[in-house]
Amino acid sequence: MIRNYVSHGVGRVFHTDPIVHHSRNNVAGHMVLNQTFTKEPMLTMGRIKPVVWDDNWTMATEDPNLSAQFKHTILITKHGAELLTNCQKI
């Protein structure tokens, strides 16, 4: 897992607080009611050093091994966490 990438809050500004780390860490924080955030780790079969392409958007690892990124958007409700990007099987 690429550890120096993080997930983020989603609000009136798309990339906003909270910053959500993908691995165990000592960063304090908590989620609050009606907060929306993403969880978007990047996984790799090889080295964990990322490289940004010349388009300043596309990311890959420095070696030719496979890598993938996925994203979920989560809303904190009074009943718990609701996965907004949950796709039902058809």
N, C-alpha and C positions, 0 to 999 in steps of 0.2 A: 504494500500500500504506500502511495506517495504521501508522506507525512506532512510536508510543508504546504499542502493545499488544505483549505478549510471550507466548511459550508457556511451559510449566512442566513440572516433573517430576510423576510420578504414583506414589504409594506408599500407605502406610497413611493418610496425609493426601492428599487428592486434589490440591490445589494446593500443591506443594512444590518445593524446589530440584531440578534446576537451572533458572534462568531462561534461556530460549532466545530470543534476539533474531532477528527476521526479516530484518534487513538487515545489511550489512557494518558492523562496529563494532570497537572496540579492547578489548572486554571479554574478558578471558582466561577460559578454561575448557576442560574436556574431559569426555568421556563415559566412564563406567566400566562394567565387566562387570555385567550384570543390571539396569542402570538403565533405567527406563521414563520416557519423556517424550512430550509432545505437540508437534505443529507445527501451528499454527492461525492463519495470517495472515488479515487482513481486507483485501480488495482493493476498490478503488473506481474508478469512471469519472470521478469529480469531485474535489472538495476532500478533503483528507486529515484535516480536523478532525472527530473523532468527537463525537457527542452521545449521552448516555445518557437514555433515556426515563424517565418518572416511576415505572415499575415497578422501577427500579434494576438492570435486567438487560439489557433490549433496547438495542442500540446501532445507530446509523445515522450517516450523515454529515450535516453541517450544510446541505448542498444537496440537491435532489431527485434527484440522479443515482443510478444503480444502484450497489449495493455487495453484496459476498458474503463470507461467511466459511466456511472449511472446516477440518476437523481430521483429522489422522492421529495415531495413537499408535504409538510406535516403541520397541522393546526392543533393548538392546545385548547381543549374545550373543558367544560366543567365535568364531563364524563371521562376525560382522559385524552389521549392523543388520537387524532383522526388523520389517517393517511389519505391525502387529497388526490394523489396520483395512483391510487389503487385501481388496477384494471381487472374487471371481472372476466372470467373465461366465457367465451361465446359458444 
